[in-house]
Amino acid sequence: MKKLIYLLSLSVVLSLPASAQSTTDEFNAGLELYSKAEYGAALDHFNNVLKLDPKDVNALYNKGLCLYNMKLYESAIKEFENLLLIKKDDPDAWFYKGKSLSKIKNWTQAELAFTMAITYSPEMTKVYA
């Protein structure tokens, strides 16, 4: 019985790095596809990462970028908002939330998002120069 429990415990422990490796592989595959402007395919990989780790801020950010580039602005806003729930001081998420809001002509909210981006990263003012 002890041997069975040990083997079960060992299999659980050994499966953890594989899961982490799987997440890394999925994320890197997504980045590779994103760099080739294959946003839909990249989105699938970022979604796979988020199935394993729903709070992966890098996957959320890149998912938002894919949606933005696919002109799915309202979905992109939702992803950037999900990211900001986890990491409220992410200036890039605020910036792309603002860009997405401006694409749907929600100027007031876009201005607020850009202001937050500058608040968390004052060097972002260069974007407006």
BABAVEX-337201 format. One record per residue: residue number from 1; residue in one letter; y, x, z of N, C-alpha, C in turn. Coordinates in Angstrom, 2 decimals, always signed. Atoms other than C-alpha are relative to their C-alpha. Layout:
<recs>
REC	NUM	A	Y	X	Z	Y	X	Z	Y	X	Z
...
</recs>
This chain:
<recs>
REC	1	M	-1.20	+0.82	+0.00	+0.00	+0.00	+0.00	+1.26	+0.87	+0.00
REC	2	K	-1.16	-0.89	-0.03	+2.41	+2.82	+0.88	+0.23	+0.64	-1.36
REC	3	K	-0.11	-0.65	+1.31	+1.65	+4.45	-2.45	+0.63	-0.96	-1.02
REC	4	L	-0.56	+1.00	+0.91	+2.46	+1.23	-4.33	+1.51	-0.18	+0.25
REC	5	I	-1.43	+0.13	-0.33	+5.79	+0.83	-2.50	+0.76	+1.23	-0.45
REC	6	Y	-0.64	-1.24	+0.43	+6.62	+4.46	-3.18	+0.18	+0.01	-1.51
REC	7	L	-0.09	+0.01	+1.47	+5.84	+4.09	-6.88	+1.03	-1.01	-0.49
REC	8	L	-1.01	+0.99	+0.39	+7.94	+0.93	-7.12	+1.40	+0.51	+0.29
REC	9	S	-1.30	-0.57	-0.35	+10.83	+2.63	-5.34	+0.39	+1.10	-0.96
REC	10	L	-0.25	-1.10	+0.93	+10.52	+5.67	-7.56	+0.40	-0.53	-1.37
REC	11	S	-0.34	+0.55	+1.32	+10.59	+3.53	-10.70	+1.41	-0.58	-0.01
REC	12	V	-1.37	+0.53	-0.09	+13.78	+1.81	-9.52	+1.01	+1.13	-0.04
REC	13	V	-0.91	-1.15	-0.04	+15.46	+5.13	-8.77	+0.08	+0.66	-1.36
REC	14	L	+0.00	-0.66	+1.30	+14.42	+6.62	-12.09	+0.67	-0.85	-1.08
REC	15	S	-0.61	+0.86	+1.01	+15.70	+3.60	-14.00	+1.53	+0.01	+0.09
REC	16	L	-1.45	+0.02	-0.14	+19.24	+3.95	-12.65	+0.71	+0.96	-0.95
REC	17	P	-0.69	-0.87	+0.94	+20.24	+7.04	-14.62	-0.16	-0.46	-1.45
REC	18	A	+0.18	+0.51	+1.36	+18.76	+5.47	-17.76	+1.02	-1.08	-0.29
REC	19	S	-1.00	+1.05	+0.17	+21.04	+2.48	-17.23	+1.38	+0.61	-0.19
REC	20	A	-1.29	-0.68	+0.15	+24.03	+4.77	-16.75	+0.09	+0.68	-1.36
REC	21	Q	+0.02	-0.67	+1.31	+23.00	+6.73	-19.83	+0.16	-1.04	-1.11
REC	22	S	-0.11	+1.06	+0.98	+22.62	+3.48	-21.74	+1.45	-0.47	-0.13
REC	23	T	-1.40	+0.41	+0.01	+26.15	+2.46	-20.74	+0.85	+1.03	-0.73
REC	24	T	-0.75	-1.07	+0.67	+27.50	+5.83	-21.84	-0.27	+0.01	-1.50
REC	25	D	+0.35	+0.03	+1.42	+25.63	+5.65	-25.13	+0.66	-1.17	-0.71
REC	26	E	-0.63	+1.19	+0.58	+26.88	+2.11	-25.78	+1.51	+0.22	-0.16
REC	27	F	-1.43	-0.22	+0.04	+30.45	+3.09	-24.95	+0.37	+0.99	-1.12
REC	28	N	-0.28	-1.00	+1.03	+30.36	+6.18	-27.17	-0.24	-0.54	-1.40
REC	29	A	+0.25	+0.63	+1.31	+28.85	+4.18	-30.03	+1.18	-0.91	-0.36
REC	30	G	-1.17	+0.84	+0.23	+31.70	+1.71	-29.63	+1.22	+0.80	-0.43
REC	31	L	-1.14	-0.85	+0.36	+34.28	+4.47	-29.74	-0.14	+0.55	-1.42
REC	32	E	+0.24	-0.54	+1.34	+32.70	+5.95	-32.86	+0.32	-1.07	-1.06
REC	33	L	-0.27	+1.09	+0.94	+32.81	+2.59	-34.65	+1.47	-0.37	-0.02
REC	34	Y	-1.43	+0.29	-0.07	+36.35	+1.94	-33.44	+0.79	+1.02	-0.82
REC	35	S	-0.71	-1.06	+0.74	+37.46	+5.27	-34.90	-0.14	-0.17	-1.51
REC	36	K	+0.21	+0.28	+1.43	+36.10	+4.06	-38.26	+0.56	-1.37	-0.39
REC	37	A	-0.61	+1.33	+0.20	+38.02	+0.77	-37.94	-1.04	-1.08	-0.19
REC	38	E	+1.05	+1.02	+0.02	+34.74	-1.14	-37.59	+0.06	-0.75	+1.33
REC	39	Y	-0.33	+0.61	-1.28	+36.19	-3.29	-34.85	-1.03	-1.02	+0.49
REC	40	G	+1.00	+0.99	-0.40	+33.62	-6.09	-34.86	-1.25	+0.66	+0.55
REC	41	A	+1.19	-0.71	-0.47	+30.70	-3.68	-34.51	+0.30	+0.73	+1.31
REC	42	A	-0.39	-0.69	-1.23	+32.56	-1.67	-31.87	+0.06	-1.00	+1.15
REC	43	L	-0.10	+1.05	-1.01	+33.25	-4.90	-29.98	-1.36	-0.33	+0.60
REC	44	D	+1.36	+0.27	-0.50	+29.50	-5.55	-29.73	-0.43	+1.04	+1.02
REC	45	H	+0.39	-1.07	-0.92	+28.99	-2.19	-28.05	+0.77	-0.09	+1.32
REC	46	F	-0.78	+0.14	-1.23	+31.83	-2.70	-25.57	-0.47	-1.21	+0.81
REC	47	N	+0.57	+1.16	-0.71	+30.40	-6.14	-24.75	-1.31	+0.37	+0.70
REC	48	N	+1.25	-0.44	-0.63	+27.04	-4.50	-24.06	+0.27	+0.80	+1.27
REC	49	V	-0.38	-0.76	-1.19	+28.71	-2.09	-21.64	+0.41	-0.98	+1.10
REC	50	L	-0.51	+0.95	-0.99	+30.41	-5.02	-19.91	-1.10	-0.89	+0.57
REC	51	K	+1.14	+0.74	-0.56	+27.09	-6.85	-19.52	-0.62	+0.80	+1.15
REC	52	L	+0.57	-0.85	-1.04	+25.89	-3.88	-17.46	+1.00	+0.26	+1.12
REC	53	D	-1.05	-0.28	-1.00	+29.21	-3.26	-15.70	+1.26	-0.79	-0.37
REC	54	P	-1.13	+0.86	+0.38	+31.71	-6.14	-15.97	+1.37	+0.53	+0.40
REC	55	K	-1.29	-0.54	-0.44	+34.42	-4.08	-14.26	+0.29	+1.37	-0.59
REC	56	D	-0.26	-1.28	+0.65	+34.28	-1.08	-16.58	+1.35	-0.08	-0.72
REC	57	V	-1.37	+0.13	+0.53	+38.01	-0.67	-17.24	+0.14	+0.60	-1.39
REC	58	N	-0.09	-0.60	+1.34	+37.49	+1.58	-20.25	-0.58	-0.93	-1.06
REC	59	A	+0.59	+0.95	+0.94	+35.22	-0.95	-21.93	+0.91	-1.22	-0.18
REC	60	L	-0.94	+1.13	+0.10	+37.66	-3.78	-21.12	+1.19	+0.37	-0.88
REC	61	Y	-1.16	-0.44	+0.78	+40.55	-1.78	-22.58	-0.35	+0.08	-1.49
REC	62	N	+0.38	-0.17	+1.40	+38.69	-0.89	-25.75	-0.42	-1.32	-0.64
REC	63	K	+0.29	+1.35	+0.52	+37.41	-4.45	-26.13	+1.31	-0.68	-0.37
REC	64	G	-1.31	+0.57	+0.30	+41.03	-5.58	-25.93	+0.61	+0.58	-1.27
REC	65	L	-0.53	-0.64	+1.22	+42.02	-3.06	-28.59	-0.72	-0.51	-1.25
REC	66	C	+0.74	+0.54	+1.14	+39.23	-4.27	-30.88	+0.52	-1.38	-0.37
REC	67	L	-0.48	+1.36	+0.25	+40.36	-7.87	-30.49	+1.42	+0.01	-0.57
REC	68	Y	-1.36	-0.12	+0.53	+43.98	-6.86	-31.08	-0.03	+0.38	-1.47
REC	69	N	+0.08	-0.45	+1.38	+43.07	-5.03	-34.27	-0.67	-1.01	-0.92
REC	70	M	+0.61	+1.08	+0.78	+41.00	-8.02	-35.38	+0.93	-1.21	-0.10
REC	71	K	-1.03	+1.04	+0.00	+44.16	-10.11	-34.93	-0.40	-1.23	+0.83
REC	72	L	+0.40	+1.05	-0.94	+42.51	-12.16	-32.17	+0.83	+0.19	+1.27
REC	73	Y	-0.97	-0.37	-1.03	+45.60	-11.86	-30.02	-0.21	-0.72	+1.33
REC	74	E	+0.20	+0.72	-1.26	+44.88	-14.57	-27.47	-1.22	+0.52	+0.76
REC	75	S	+1.19	-0.60	-0.64	+41.42	-13.10	-26.81	+0.33	+1.38	+0.53
REC	76	A	-0.41	-1.34	-0.46	+42.97	-9.64	-26.56	+0.80	-0.12	+1.30
REC	77	I	-0.79	+0.21	-1.22	+45.47	-10.94	-23.99	-0.92	-0.25	+1.18
REC	78	K	+0.95	+0.32	-1.08	+42.60	-12.34	-21.93	-0.69	+1.27	+0.50
REC	79	E	+0.69	-1.23	-0.41	+40.81	-8.96	-21.93	+0.94	+0.94	+0.74
REC	80	F	-0.96	-0.86	-0.71	+43.94	-7.05	-20.96	+0.31	-0.58	+1.38
REC	81	E	-0.21	+0.62	-1.31	+44.51	-9.57	-18.17	-1.19	+0.25	+0.93
REC	82	N	+1.19	-0.31	-0.81	+40.91	-9.07	-16.98	+0.07	+1.44	+0.51
REC	83	L	-0.16	-1.40	-0.40	+41.56	-5.33	-16.91	+1.06	+0.13	+1.09
REC	84	L	-1.10	-0.10	-0.97	+44.82	-5.81	-15.02	-0.35	-0.61	+1.35
REC	85	L	+0.49	+0.52	-1.28	+43.01	-7.84	-12.36	-0.69	+1.11	+0.80
REC	86	I	+0.71	-1.11	-0.64	+41.03	-4.67	-11.63	+0.93	+1.18	+0.24
REC	87	K	-0.89	-1.17	-0.06	+43.70	-2.05	-12.31	+1.40	-0.44	-0.44
REC	88	K	-1.29	+0.61	+0.34	+47.11	-3.68	-12.14	+1.06	+0.99	-0.46
REC	89	D	-1.02	-0.99	+0.34	+48.99	-0.43	-12.67	-0.32	+0.76	-1.29
REC	90	D	+0.37	-0.65	+1.26	+47.50	+0.39	-16.09	+1.09	-0.26	-1.05
REC	91	P	-1.12	+0.23	+0.91	+50.54	+0.90	-18.34	-0.44	-0.32	-1.43
REC	92	D	+0.47	+0.27	+1.36	+48.50	+0.87	-21.56	-0.46	-1.45	-0.14
REC	93	A	+0.41	+1.40	+0.03	+46.97	-2.50	-20.70	+1.22	-0.92	-0.04
REC	94	W	-1.24	+0.79	+0.03	+50.44	-3.89	-19.95	+0.65	+0.08	-1.38
REC	95	F	-0.62	-0.19	+1.30	+51.73	-2.42	-23.22	-0.69	-0.84	-1.08
REC	96	Y	+0.71	+0.76	+1.04	+48.99	-3.93	-25.39	-0.03	-1.50	+0.29
REC	97	K	-0.18	+1.42	-0.32	+49.23	-7.21	-23.53	+1.34	-0.45	-0.59
REC	98	G	-1.32	+0.32	+0.57	+52.93	-7.16	-24.50	-0.02	-0.08	-1.51
REC	99	K	+0.11	+0.02	+1.48	+52.12	-6.32	-28.13	-0.71	-1.27	-0.46
REC	100	S	+0.75	+1.19	+0.37	+49.58	-9.13	-28.24	+0.85	-1.26	+0.18
REC	101	L	-0.89	+1.14	-0.25	+52.04	-11.59	-26.70	+1.09	-0.10	-1.07
REC	102	S	-1.05	+0.04	+1.03	+54.69	-10.58	-29.22	-0.57	-0.48	-1.34
REC	103	K	+0.62	+0.46	+1.25	+52.25	-11.24	-32.07	-0.13	-1.52	-0.05
REC	104	I	+0.06	+1.47	-0.02	+51.93	-14.85	-30.92	+1.37	-0.60	+0.35
REC	105	K	-1.40	+0.39	-0.18	+55.70	-14.99	-30.46	+0.32	-0.54	+1.39
REC	106	N	-0.30	+0.35	-1.38	+55.63	-15.37	-26.70	+0.90	+1.12	+0.54
REC	107	W	-0.94	-1.09	-0.23	+58.72	-13.21	-26.34	+0.29	+0.24	+1.48
REC	108	T	-0.33	-0.15	-1.42	+59.48	-13.87	-22.67	-1.11	+0.74	+0.74
REC	109	Q	+1.13	-0.65	-0.67	+56.00	-12.92	-21.47	-0.22	+1.42	-0.55
REC	110	A	+0.13	-1.33	+0.59	+55.91	-9.98	-23.89	+0.99	+0.96	+0.65
REC	111	E	-1.01	-0.84	-0.64	+59.14	-8.64	-22.43	-0.41	+0.38	+1.43
REC	112	L	+0.47	-0.29	-1.36	+57.71	-8.95	-18.92	-1.13	+1.03	-0.01
REC	113	A	+1.11	-0.95	+0.08	+54.55	-7.10	-19.95	+0.51	+1.39	-0.35
REC	114	F	-0.57	-1.30	+0.34	+56.57	-4.31	-21.59	+0.74	+0.61	+1.19
REC	115	T	-0.70	-0.47	-1.20	+58.70	-4.07	-18.46	-0.98	+0.57	+1.01
REC	116	M	+1.03	-0.50	-0.92	+55.56	-3.66	-16.36	-0.57	+1.33	-0.50
REC	117	A	+0.49	-1.25	+0.57	+54.31	-0.95	-18.74	+0.95	+1.14	+0.34
REC	118	I	-1.00	-1.03	-0.31	+57.56	+0.96	-18.25	+0.06	+0.27	+1.50
REC	119	T	-0.01	-0.18	-1.45	+57.46	+0.37	-14.50	-1.09	+0.97	+0.43
REC	120	Y	+1.13	-0.85	-0.39	+54.05	+2.03	-14.25	-0.04	+1.33	-0.74
REC	121	S	-0.04	-1.24	+0.77	+54.78	+4.68	-16.86	+1.37	+0.13	-0.67
REC	122	P	-1.36	-0.08	+0.54	+58.49	+5.43	-17.35	+0.10	+0.72	-1.34
REC	123	E	-0.06	-0.68	+1.30	+57.73	+7.71	-20.30	-0.27	-0.96	-1.15
REC	124	M	+0.21	+0.99	+1.05	+56.79	+4.56	-22.21	+1.33	-0.44	-0.62
REC	125	T	-1.29	+0.37	+0.58	+60.51	+4.06	-22.78	+0.17	+0.69	-1.35
REC	126	K	-0.06	-0.69	+1.30	+60.03	+6.52	-25.67	-0.47	-0.90	-1.11
REC	127	V	+0.50	+0.94	+0.99	+58.17	+3.73	-27.45	+1.13	-0.84	-0.56
REC	128	Y	-1.09	+0.88	+0.40	+61.38	+1.75	-27.60	+1.18	+0.77	-0.60
REC	129	A	-1.13	-0.80	+0.50	+63.61	+4.61	-28.72	+0.07	-0.03	-1.51
</recs>
